[in-house]
Amino acid sequence: MSDPANDASDPTAADDDIPEAAADDAPDPTAGDVSAAREDVDADTDADRHEYDPDADHAFPDERLNEVLARLEADEEIVAYLEAQNVNPVARKGYNDHGSKHVEIVRDRALRLYDLFKSGGVEFNGAHQQGLTEADEPVIVALAATLHDIGHVVHRHDHPYYSIPLAADLLDDLLPAFYDVADRVRVKAEVLHAILCHHTEEQPLTLEAGVVRIADGLDMERGRSRVPYEEGGRGINTVSSQAIERVSLREGDETPVQIVIRMNNAAGVYQVDSLLKAKIEGSLLKSKIRTVAINTHSDETDENGSIVDRVEL
């Protein structure tokens, strides 16, 4: 996730005009009173990490994506980068995880989001405007999600800009196995755009880039900050991440995507209302997402109530 020093947005109140959409496949955790909402979130059966399954049915052509993913997992240089990129942010700066686990989560969630948007009839523009095919859309999303943070091997500060030349070199080696010269230039261009625009200060021009940007912000559960937290890190990014218990991505009734975030105390609001909100607002996909965060462990015996029970974006 991007550096809060660079990425923080105005932590204002959530929008009031988002419709009260319910989930298709699980009880709506936003309906009714807060106590009932907590029970529904606890019972949520759709709260896994949504690992991408190449054998599952998808709302998009997935054959080319599956071939590219298999090649990525076998590429020794890319695997080495994903491990090496974690040293500067975690070991030297004390930030949250930005290594291979972060990349795996971001890629899985990006593909899950993309699948939900496609199921909801959203038409993507990046590949199309380059004269590429629909099958290239998930390839762009997956490659950008995989390579978006490799600039950390140079420095944590301004890492998205360092990611561009490093990713370009890796793509030059990878893409010839799947594309001719003209198409690999176009795919490369779209991947690099999406990598750059995961940074909150940059403006996505494609929905593929918007998906990667949001997915980066959705890696927020407590496990991601375990190492710096246990070693004494108590910055707002680490402490707020410790408050997030799980993130669920679902199909909504009135929006293609509903994001439900369970947090165990109000510190998680920083992740939701500052970092994630900034990612969504600049993604070109804001109107197609409803995000709800539930504080599932507020103290109802306190006469003043909890500080935060629910946040909606």
Phi, psi and omega per residue, in radians:
M1 nan 2.595 -3.052
S2 -1.178 2.724 -3.119
D3 -1.094 2.198 -3.128
P4 -1.061 -0.442 3.128
A5 -1.161 -0.527 -3.131
N6 -1.722 -0.461 -2.893
D7 -1.856 -0.108 -3.008
A8 -1.081 2.370 3.075
S9 -1.900 2.940 3.095
D10 -1.076 1.964 -3.083
P11 -1.356 1.057 -3.135
T12 -1.422 3.057 -3.134
A13 -1.154 2.683 -3.124
A14 -1.180 2.775 -3.133
D15 -1.122 2.573 -3.120
D16 -1.712 -0.136 -2.984
D17 -1.761 0.221 3.121
I18 -1.427 2.267 -3.084
P19 -1.150 2.661 3.126
E20 -1.383 1.363 -3.099
A21 -1.528 2.476 3.089
A22 -1.776 2.797 3.106
A23 -1.369 2.614 3.099
D24 -1.266 -0.710 -2.874
D25 -1.934 0.201 3.132
A26 -2.806 2.767 3.091
P27 -1.011 2.468 3.130
D28 -1.251 1.967 -3.087
P29 -1.315 0.033 3.139
T30 -1.805 -0.119 -3.077
A31 -1.464 2.620 3.065
G32 1.298 -2.782 -3.095
D33 -1.418 3.002 -3.040
V34 -1.175 -0.631 3.126
S35 -1.061 -0.797 3.109
A36 -1.127 -0.640 3.122
A37 -1.072 -0.734 3.123
R38 -1.081 -0.740 -3.140
E39 -1.101 -0.704 -3.137
D40 -1.161 -0.695 3.118
V41 -1.154 -0.703 3.102
D42 -1.047 -0.626 -3.094
A43 -1.541 0.049 -3.079
D44 -1.038 2.097 3.122
T45 -1.662 -0.006 -3.103
D46 -1.999 0.733 -3.024
A47 -1.970 0.336 3.087
D48 -1.355 -3.082 -3.065
R49 -1.477 0.000 3.110
H50 1.003 0.898 3.084
E51 -0.997 2.406 3.141
Y52 -1.198 2.234 3.133
D53 -1.955 1.940 -3.104
P54 -1.125 -0.352 -3.115
D55 -1.589 -0.128 -3.125
A56 -1.361 2.864 3.043
D57 -1.415 2.369 -3.129
H58 -2.217 2.836 -3.123
A59 -1.527 0.337 -3.110
F60 -2.615 2.768 3.056
P61 -1.185 2.182 -2.982
D62 -2.038 0.011 -3.051
E63 -1.094 -0.822 -3.132
R64 -1.166 -0.696 3.085
L65 -1.009 -0.806 -3.105
N66 -1.092 -0.638 3.090
E67 -1.160 -0.736 3.138
V68 -1.160 -0.727 3.132
L69 -1.091 -0.703 3.106
A70 -1.095 -0.671 3.121
R71 -1.196 -0.696 3.117
L72 -1.053 -0.784 -3.091
E73 -1.176 -0.390 -3.133
A74 -1.691 -0.058 -3.081
D75 -1.454 1.907 -3.054
E76 -1.096 -0.622 -3.106
E77 -1.222 -0.761 3.114
I78 -1.123 -0.766 3.101
V79 -1.014 -0.729 3.133
A80 -1.136 -0.693 3.097
Y81 -1.078 -0.743 -3.092
L82 -1.127 -0.488 3.053
E83 -1.410 -0.782 -3.070
A84 -1.166 -0.514 -3.071
Q85 -1.231 -0.145 -3.122
N86 -1.514 -0.252 -3.020
V87 -1.186 -0.883 -3.103
N88 -1.097 -0.878 -3.103
P89 -1.199 -0.663 -3.039
V90 -1.617 -1.038 -3.030
A91 -1.227 -0.606 -3.018
R92 -1.803 -0.444 -3.104
K93 -1.991 -0.270 3.113
G94 1.337 0.362 3.095
Y95 -1.496 3.127 3.093
N96 -1.193 2.925 -3.127
D97 -0.996 2.351 3.051
H98 -2.353 0.462 -3.086
G99 -1.746 -2.579 -3.019
S100 -1.125 -0.615 3.117
K101 -1.163 -0.764 3.079
H102 -1.022 -0.788 -3.130
V103 -1.095 -0.733 3.122
E104 -1.063 -0.777 -3.136
I105 -1.152 -0.801 -3.125
V106 -1.086 -0.756 -3.138
R107 -1.125 -0.782 3.115
D108 -1.044 -0.770 -3.101
R109 -1.264 -0.586 3.071
A110 -1.097 -0.764 -3.138
L111 -1.226 -0.600 3.059
R112 -1.128 -0.802 3.087
L113 -1.046 -0.818 -3.141
Y114 -1.015 -0.758 3.133
D115 -1.091 -0.752 3.113
L116 -1.124 -0.737 3.110
F117 -1.111 -0.729 3.114
K118 -1.124 -0.707 3.081
S119 -1.071 -0.560 -3.132
G120 -1.494 0.104 3.060
G121 1.467 0.237 3.129
V122 -1.266 2.283 3.122
E123 -1.725 2.123 -3.111
F124 -1.503 2.642 -2.993
N125 -1.975 -0.363 -2.997
G126 -1.096 -1.065 -3.141
A127 -1.070 -0.741 -3.101
H128 -1.028 -0.792 -3.099
Q129 -1.224 -0.305 3.064
Q130 -1.584 0.017 -3.099
G131 1.377 0.284 3.097
L132 -1.572 -3.122 -3.073
T133 -1.836 2.982 3.086
E134 -1.047 -0.579 -3.139
A135 -1.126 -0.337 3.140
D136 -1.479 -0.308 -3.141
E137 -1.033 -0.936 -3.133
P138 -1.176 -0.466 3.064
V139 -1.108 -0.786 3.109
I140 -1.062 -0.801 3.141
V141 -1.060 -0.822 -3.075
A142 -1.182 -0.731 -3.137
L143 -1.157 -0.751 3.136
A144 -1.139 -0.718 3.117
A145 -1.118 -0.618 -3.131
T146 -1.233 -0.680 -2.977
L147 -1.822 0.074 -2.956
H148 -1.147 -0.443 -3.034
D149 -1.939 0.169 -3.041
I150 -1.174 -0.303 3.077
G151 -1.084 -0.243 3.076
H152 -1.084 -0.351 3.110
V153 -1.163 -0.389 3.091
V154 -1.523 -0.941 -3.141
H155 -2.954 2.624 3.039
R156 -1.130 -0.769 -3.110
H157 -1.187 2.273 3.126
D158 1.060 0.490 -3.074
H159 -1.038 -0.546 3.141
P160 -1.057 -0.554 -3.120
Y161 -1.321 -0.564 3.054
Y162 -1.284 -0.461 3.131
S163 -1.134 -0.508 -3.035
I164 -1.070 -0.994 -3.119
P165 -1.168 -0.587 3.130
L166 -1.174 -0.788 3.110
A167 -1.132 -0.647 -3.140
A168 -1.040 -0.735 3.115
D169 -1.131 -0.741 3.139
L170 -1.158 -0.667 3.120
L171 -1.175 -0.599 3.100
D172 -1.076 -0.557 3.101
D173 -1.420 -0.585 -3.010
L174 -1.464 -0.800 -2.931
L175 -1.202 -0.504 -3.141
P176 -1.028 -0.366 3.108
A177 -1.271 -0.242 -3.037
F178 -2.173 -0.345 -3.006
Y179 -2.402 2.694 2.969
D180 -1.344 3.116 -3.007
V181 -1.028 -0.844 -3.068
A182 -1.122 -0.785 -3.090
D183 -1.250 -0.587 3.117
R184 -1.234 -0.496 3.022
V185 -1.140 -0.734 -3.120
R186 -1.194 -0.769 3.105
V187 -1.102 -0.768 3.118
K188 -1.018 -0.770 -3.129
A189 -1.049 -0.764 -3.116
E190 -1.214 -0.658 3.106
V191 -1.129 -0.784 -3.131
L192 -1.134 -0.651 3.083
H193 -1.075 -0.781 -3.131
A194 -1.160 -0.654 3.088
I195 -1.069 -0.867 -3.118
L196 -1.048 -0.708 -3.000
C197 -1.483 0.074 2.940
H198 -1.241 -0.343 3.073
H199 -1.283 2.231 -3.020
T200 -1.085 -0.447 -3.115
E201 -1.358 -0.158 3.111
E202 -1.823 2.631 -3.052
Q203 -1.815 1.995 3.068
P204 -1.088 2.510 3.066
L205 -1.950 -0.066 3.140
T206 -2.287 2.698 3.092
L207 -1.258 -0.513 3.053
E208 -1.036 -0.768 3.098
A209 -1.138 -0.664 3.119
G210 -1.077 -0.681 3.114
V211 -1.099 -0.787 3.137
V212 -1.111 -0.716 3.132
R213 -1.043 -0.819 3.138
I214 -1.171 -0.760 -3.122
A215 -1.037 -0.652 3.090
D216 -1.052 -0.706 3.132
G217 -1.279 -0.298 -3.098
L218 -1.512 -0.116 3.044
D219 -1.488 1.533 -3.009
M220 -2.337 -0.007 -3.085
E221 -1.161 2.874 -3.001
R222 -1.055 -0.553 -3.117
G223 -1.052 -0.476 -3.090
R224 -1.184 -0.494 -3.091
S225 -1.837 0.211 -3.031
R226 -1.024 -0.803 -3.046
V227 -1.113 -0.975 3.131
P228 -1.090 -0.570 -3.141
Y229 -1.164 -0.812 -3.114
E230 -1.193 -0.392 3.118
E231 -1.612 0.170 3.023
G232 1.874 -0.028 3.134
G233 -1.214 2.211 -3.115
R234 -2.327 0.479 3.064
G235 -1.201 2.891 -3.067
I236 -1.066 -0.631 -3.137
N237 -1.139 -0.700 -3.132
T238 -1.282 -0.833 -3.095
V239 -1.139 -0.719 -3.136
S240 -1.176 -0.619 3.093
S241 -1.158 -0.596 3.078
Q242 -1.088 -0.425 -3.105
A243 -1.410 -0.275 -3.106
I244 -1.553 2.106 -3.098
E245 -1.596 -0.744 3.102
R246 -2.849 2.785 3.140
V247 -2.199 2.295 3.127
S248 -2.119 2.353 3.112
L249 -1.953 2.204 -3.037
R250 -2.403 2.906 2.960
E251 -1.457 2.298 3.123
G252 -1.691 2.935 3.109
D253 -1.351 -0.715 -3.053
E254 -2.018 -0.050 2.999
T255 -2.337 2.609 3.127
P256 -1.062 -0.515 -3.069
V257 -2.262 2.369 2.950
Q258 -2.134 2.219 3.096
I259 -1.867 2.180 3.098
V260 -2.060 2.178 -3.082
I261 -2.050 2.184 3.090
R262 -1.741 2.207 3.080
M263 -2.238 2.648 -3.062
N264 -1.755 -0.078 2.969
N265 -2.829 3.008 -2.977
A266 -1.211 -0.221 3.109
A267 -1.052 -0.462 -3.139
G268 -1.131 -0.263 3.141
V269 -1.042 -0.561 3.133
Y270 -1.053 -0.749 3.124
Q271 -1.100 -0.694 -3.010
V272 -1.434 -0.923 -2.939
D273 -1.545 -0.241 3.100
S274 -1.898 -1.052 -3.041
L275 -1.324 -0.975 -3.096
L276 -1.138 -0.697 -3.135
K277 -1.011 -0.731 3.132
A278 -1.141 -0.642 3.120
K279 -1.129 -0.796 -3.086
I280 -1.206 -0.742 -3.058
E281 -1.102 -0.512 -3.139
G282 -1.741 0.260 -2.955
S283 -1.623 -0.193 -2.985
L284 1.296 0.032 -3.059
L285 -2.092 0.163 -3.049
K286 -0.971 -0.738 -3.072
S287 -1.257 -0.179 -3.087
K288 -1.844 0.170 -3.114
I289 -2.299 2.435 2.923
R290 -2.070 2.233 -3.106
T291 -2.084 2.253 3.131
V292 -2.279 2.266 3.052
A293 -2.014 2.262 -3.118
I294 -1.991 2.228 3.000
N295 -1.477 1.833 -2.982
T296 -1.520 -0.083 -3.058
H297 -2.268 0.586 3.063
S298 -1.206 2.697 -3.059
D299 -1.600 1.784 -3.077
E300 -1.315 -0.173 3.105
T301 -1.418 -0.260 3.128
D302 -1.301 2.150 -3.079
E303 -1.094 -0.366 3.125
N304 -1.571 -0.108 -3.115
G305 1.318 3.106 3.113
S306 -1.389 2.807 -3.139
I307 -1.179 -0.750 -3.131
V308 -2.382 2.211 3.033
D309 -1.797 -0.675 -3.085
R310 -2.664 2.452 3.036
V311 -2.207 2.309 3.055
E312 -2.092 2.436 3.038
L313 -1.848 nan nan
